[in-house]
Amino acid sequence: MNHSLYSIDRTAHAKIVVLALIFATAVAGIGIAAHSSAGDGLEQTRQVSVIKAGKPAMVASDTEITVR
């Protein structure tokens, strides 16, 4: 049995390519189906809101003034 991809015949290469294409198509199809049927309410396309930046503001967590 030969375990090298360089010295196998043409039909073995064709089988590998066909299987790779089948599995890649299956993975892509499952991914597209899972993405489009996810109705969990996390879609952002319908609820997009733009927030504009206002003027800079100082935020302090302590309201007491310390005099030193």
C-alpha positions as a Markdown table, in Angstrom:
| # | Residue | x | y | z |
|---|---|---|---|---|
| 1 | Met | 0.0 | 0.0 | 0.0 |
| 2 | Asn | 1.3 | 3.4 | -1.0 |
| 3 | His | 0.8 | 6.2 | 1.4 |
| 4 | Ser | 2.2 | 9.1 | -0.7 |
| 5 | Leu | -0.1 | 11.5 | -2.6 |
| 6 | Tyr | 2.7 | 12.0 | -5.1 |
| 7 | Ser | 2.7 | 8.5 | -6.5 |
| 8 | Ile | -0.9 | 7.5 | -6.5 |
| 9 | Asp | -2.9 | 7.1 | -9.7 |
| 10 | Arg | -5.3 | 9.5 | -11.3 |
| 11 | Thr | -8.5 | 7.8 | -10.1 |
| 12 | Ala | -7.4 | 8.0 | -6.5 |
| 13 | His | -6.7 | 11.7 | -6.9 |
| 14 | Ala | -10.2 | 12.1 | -8.5 |
| 15 | Lys | -11.8 | 10.3 | -5.5 |
| 16 | Ile | -10.0 | 12.6 | -3.0 |
| 17 | Val | -11.1 | 15.7 | -4.9 |
| 18 | Val | -14.7 | 14.6 | -5.3 |
| 19 | Leu | -15.0 | 13.7 | -1.6 |
| 20 | Ala | -13.4 | 17.0 | -0.6 |
| 21 | Leu | -15.9 | 18.9 | -2.8 |
| 22 | Ile | -18.8 | 17.0 | -1.4 |
| 23 | Phe | -17.9 | 17.6 | 2.2 |
| 24 | Ala | -17.0 | 21.3 | 1.6 |
| 25 | Thr | -20.5 | 21.7 | 0.0 |
| 26 | Ala | -22.2 | 20.0 | 2.9 |
| 27 | Val | -20.4 | 22.1 | 5.5 |
| 28 | Ala | -21.2 | 25.3 | 3.6 |
| 29 | Gly | -24.9 | 24.2 | 3.2 |
| 30 | Ile | -25.2 | 23.4 | 6.9 |
| 31 | Gly | -23.6 | 26.8 | 7.8 |
| 32 | Ile | -26.0 | 28.7 | 5.5 |
| 33 | Ala | -29.0 | 26.8 | 6.8 |
| 34 | Ala | -28.1 | 27.3 | 10.4 |
| 35 | His | -27.4 | 31.0 | 9.9 |
| 36 | Ser | -30.6 | 31.8 | 8.1 |
| 37 | Ser | -32.9 | 29.8 | 10.4 |
| 38 | Ala | -31.6 | 31.3 | 13.6 |
| 39 | Gly | -34.5 | 33.3 | 14.8 |
| 40 | Asp | -33.3 | 34.0 | 18.3 |
| 41 | Gly | -33.9 | 37.8 | 18.2 |
| 42 | Leu | -30.3 | 38.8 | 18.0 |
| 43 | Glu | -30.5 | 40.1 | 14.4 |
| 44 | Gln | -29.1 | 43.6 | 14.1 |
| 45 | Thr | -30.2 | 44.3 | 10.6 |
| 46 | Arg | -33.7 | 45.4 | 11.7 |
| 47 | Gln | -32.8 | 47.2 | 14.9 |
| 48 | Val | -29.9 | 49.4 | 13.9 |
| 49 | Ser | -29.6 | 52.7 | 15.6 |
| 50 | Val | -26.9 | 55.3 | 15.1 |
| 51 | Ile | -25.5 | 57.1 | 18.2 |
| 52 | Lys | -23.7 | 60.3 | 17.5 |
| 53 | Ala | -20.9 | 61.4 | 19.8 |
| 54 | Gly | -21.7 | 64.5 | 21.9 |
| 55 | Lys | -19.5 | 66.9 | 23.7 |
| 56 | Pro | -16.8 | 65.4 | 26.1 |
| 57 | Ala | -18.0 | 65.1 | 29.7 |
| 58 | Met | -16.2 | 64.5 | 33.0 |
| 59 | Val | -17.5 | 61.6 | 34.9 |
| 60 | Ala | -16.6 | 61.2 | 38.5 |
| 61 | Ser | -17.6 | 58.3 | 40.8 |
| 62 | Asp | -17.0 | 60.4 | 44.0 |
| 63 | Thr | -19.0 | 63.5 | 44.5 |
| 64 | Glu | -17.3 | 64.6 | 47.7 |
| 65 | Ile | -14.6 | 67.3 | 47.4 |
| 66 | Thr | -11.4 | 66.7 | 49.3 |
| 67 | Val | -9.4 | 69.8 | 50.3 |
| 68 | Arg | -5.7 | 69.2 | 51.0 |
